[in-house]
Structure formats: C-alpha cells, structure tokens
Amino acid sequence: MGWRERIKVDPMVCHGKACIAGSRVMVSVVLDNLAAGETPETIAAEYHIGLEDIQAVLEYAAELAKERVLPLSSGAA
C-alpha cells in the first residue's frame, strides 16, 4: 500500500489538512514530532497509528518537496 492510500484530504476533517486515513492525525503533526527527535515508535504509540502510516507521511512529504521550492538564504552578505 502506498502513501496515496494512507494519506487523505477531506474538507470535513481537520479543515482539509492532509491526515492519516481514518484518523484526525495530521501529516504536519507527525512531521513536527519527527523533526523534534521523537522516534517513529513513540509517535505511533502516542497517536495510535501504525509505523506504515509514518512511512507514508515521509513519502508524502518527499513528493511535496519535489514540487515546491522554498527560498533559502545563501548566507552571503
């Protein structure tokens, strides 16, 4: 099963934000927790989701990164 089956956007759930299918756990919440150093196992237990859902979140985020570029400071003065 790929990320398209695990990540859903429904305007009636979480104001249309991307969520793990069948839940109200937003993709951004999982990514924020991973970025903060939480382990996938801890996140899965805390939010009652599977490790496969966390993998789907990462795959979804990777797809988004291919489509959009955020300007970064070059550090040059």
Rosetta constraint file for C-alpha pairs under 8 A:
AtomPair CA 1 CA 5 HARMONIC 6.43 0.50
AtomPair CA 1 CA 6 HARMONIC 7.75 0.50
AtomPair CA 2 CA 6 HARMONIC 6.94 0.50
AtomPair CA 2 CA 56 HARMONIC 6.80 0.50
AtomPair CA 3 CA 7 HARMONIC 5.78 0.50
AtomPair CA 3 CA 53 HARMONIC 7.91 0.50
AtomPair CA 3 CA 55 HARMONIC 7.92 0.50
AtomPair CA 3 CA 56 HARMONIC 4.39 0.50
AtomPair CA 3 CA 57 HARMONIC 7.05 0.50
AtomPair CA 3 CA 59 HARMONIC 6.38 0.50
AtomPair CA 3 CA 60 HARMONIC 6.21 0.50
AtomPair CA 4 CA 8 HARMONIC 7.27 0.50
AtomPair CA 4 CA 56 HARMONIC 7.98 0.50
AtomPair CA 4 CA 60 HARMONIC 7.98 0.50
AtomPair CA 5 CA 21 HARMONIC 7.43 0.50
AtomPair CA 6 CA 20 HARMONIC 5.68 0.50
AtomPair CA 6 CA 21 HARMONIC 5.11 0.50
AtomPair CA 6 CA 53 HARMONIC 6.36 0.50
AtomPair CA 6 CA 56 HARMONIC 6.42 0.50
AtomPair CA 7 CA 18 HARMONIC 6.43 0.50
AtomPair CA 7 CA 19 HARMONIC 5.61 0.50
AtomPair CA 7 CA 20 HARMONIC 4.73 0.50
AtomPair CA 7 CA 21 HARMONIC 5.36 0.50
AtomPair CA 7 CA 27 HARMONIC 7.86 0.50
AtomPair CA 7 CA 56 HARMONIC 7.04 0.50
AtomPair CA 7 CA 57 HARMONIC 7.20 0.50
AtomPair CA 7 CA 60 HARMONIC 7.64 0.50
AtomPair CA 8 CA 18 HARMONIC 5.64 0.50
AtomPair CA 8 CA 19 HARMONIC 5.48 0.50
AtomPair CA 8 CA 20 HARMONIC 6.18 0.50
AtomPair CA 8 CA 21 HARMONIC 5.36 0.50
AtomPair CA 9 CA 13 HARMONIC 7.56 0.50
AtomPair CA 9 CA 16 HARMONIC 5.51 0.50
AtomPair CA 9 CA 17 HARMONIC 5.91 0.50
AtomPair CA 9 CA 18 HARMONIC 4.74 0.50
AtomPair CA 9 CA 19 HARMONIC 6.34 0.50
AtomPair CA 10 CA 14 HARMONIC 7.79 0.50
AtomPair CA 10 CA 15 HARMONIC 7.68 0.50
AtomPair CA 10 CA 16 HARMONIC 4.95 0.50
AtomPair CA 10 CA 17 HARMONIC 7.31 0.50
AtomPair CA 10 CA 18 HARMONIC 7.70 0.50
AtomPair CA 11 CA 15 HARMONIC 5.49 0.50
AtomPair CA 11 CA 16 HARMONIC 3.83 0.50
AtomPair CA 11 CA 17 HARMONIC 7.54 0.50
AtomPair CA 12 CA 16 HARMONIC 6.35 0.50
AtomPair CA 13 CA 17 HARMONIC 7.35 0.50
AtomPair CA 13 CA 24 HARMONIC 6.82 0.50
AtomPair CA 14 CA 19 HARMONIC 7.74 0.50
AtomPair CA 14 CA 24 HARMONIC 6.50 0.50
AtomPair CA 14 CA 26 HARMONIC 7.56 0.50
AtomPair CA 17 CA 26 HARMONIC 6.67 0.50
AtomPair CA 17 CA 27 HARMONIC 7.95 0.50
AtomPair CA 18 CA 26 HARMONIC 5.76 0.50
AtomPair CA 18 CA 27 HARMONIC 5.70 0.50
AtomPair CA 18 CA 28 HARMONIC 7.82 0.50
AtomPair CA 19 CA 23 HARMONIC 6.83 0.50
AtomPair CA 19 CA 24 HARMONIC 6.03 0.50
AtomPair CA 19 CA 25 HARMONIC 5.37 0.50
AtomPair CA 19 CA 26 HARMONIC 4.08 0.50
AtomPair CA 19 CA 27 HARMONIC 5.23 0.50
AtomPair CA 20 CA 24 HARMONIC 6.86 0.50
AtomPair CA 20 CA 25 HARMONIC 5.72 0.50
AtomPair CA 20 CA 26 HARMONIC 6.35 0.50
AtomPair CA 20 CA 27 HARMONIC 6.66 0.50
AtomPair CA 20 CA 53 HARMONIC 6.68 0.50
AtomPair CA 20 CA 57 HARMONIC 7.87 0.50
AtomPair CA 25 CA 29 HARMONIC 6.92 0.50
AtomPair CA 25 CA 30 HARMONIC 7.61 0.50
AtomPair CA 25 CA 47 HARMONIC 7.17 0.50
AtomPair CA 26 CA 30 HARMONIC 6.76 0.50
AtomPair CA 27 CA 31 HARMONIC 6.26 0.50
AtomPair CA 27 CA 57 HARMONIC 5.92 0.50
AtomPair CA 28 CA 32 HARMONIC 5.95 0.50
AtomPair CA 29 CA 33 HARMONIC 6.20 0.50
AtomPair CA 30 CA 34 HARMONIC 6.24 0.50
AtomPair CA 30 CA 43 HARMONIC 7.14 0.50
AtomPair CA 30 CA 54 HARMONIC 7.12 0.50
AtomPair CA 30 CA 57 HARMONIC 7.36 0.50
AtomPair CA 31 CA 35 HARMONIC 6.03 0.50
AtomPair CA 31 CA 57 HARMONIC 7.43 0.50
AtomPair CA 31 CA 58 HARMONIC 7.70 0.50
AtomPair CA 32 CA 36 HARMONIC 6.14 0.50
AtomPair CA 33 CA 37 HARMONIC 6.55 0.50
AtomPair CA 33 CA 38 HARMONIC 5.51 0.50
AtomPair CA 33 CA 43 HARMONIC 7.16 0.50
AtomPair CA 34 CA 38 HARMONIC 5.13 0.50
AtomPair CA 34 CA 39 HARMONIC 6.58 0.50
AtomPair CA 34 CA 40 HARMONIC 7.13 0.50
AtomPair CA 38 CA 42 HARMONIC 6.45 0.50
AtomPair CA 38 CA 43 HARMONIC 6.67 0.50
AtomPair CA 39 CA 43 HARMONIC 6.33 0.50
AtomPair CA 40 CA 44 HARMONIC 6.00 0.50
AtomPair CA 40 CA 51 HARMONIC 6.54 0.50
AtomPair CA 40 CA 54 HARMONIC 6.72 0.50
AtomPair CA 41 CA 45 HARMONIC 6.21 0.50
AtomPair CA 41 CA 51 HARMONIC 6.86 0.50
AtomPair CA 42 CA 46 HARMONIC 6.02 0.50
AtomPair CA 43 CA 47 HARMONIC 6.01 0.50
AtomPair CA 43 CA 49 HARMONIC 7.83 0.50
AtomPair CA 44 CA 48 HARMONIC 5.50 0.50
AtomPair CA 44 CA 49 HARMONIC 4.73 0.50
AtomPair CA 44 CA 50 HARMONIC 5.48 0.50
AtomPair CA 44 CA 51 HARMONIC 6.08 0.50
AtomPair CA 44 CA 54 HARMONIC 7.47 0.50
AtomPair CA 45 CA 49 HARMONIC 6.75 0.50
AtomPair CA 49 CA 53 HARMONIC 6.40 0.50
AtomPair CA 49 CA 54 HARMONIC 7.87 0.50
AtomPair CA 50 CA 54 HARMONIC 6.81 0.50
AtomPair CA 51 CA 55 HARMONIC 6.34 0.50
AtomPair CA 52 CA 56 HARMONIC 6.18 0.50
AtomPair CA 53 CA 57 HARMONIC 6.24 0.50
AtomPair CA 54 CA 58 HARMONIC 6.44 0.50
AtomPair CA 55 CA 59 HARMONIC 6.28 0.50
AtomPair CA 56 CA 60 HARMONIC 6.03 0.50
AtomPair CA 57 CA 61 HARMONIC 6.14 0.50
AtomPair CA 58 CA 62 HARMONIC 6.11 0.50
AtomPair CA 59 CA 63 HARMONIC 6.33 0.50
AtomPair CA 60 CA 64 HARMONIC 6.39 0.50
AtomPair CA 61 CA 65 HARMONIC 6.20 0.50
AtomPair CA 62 CA 66 HARMONIC 6.52 0.50
AtomPair CA 63 CA 67 HARMONIC 6.79 0.50
AtomPair CA 64 CA 68 HARMONIC 6.33 0.50
AtomPair CA 65 CA 69 HARMONIC 6.87 0.50
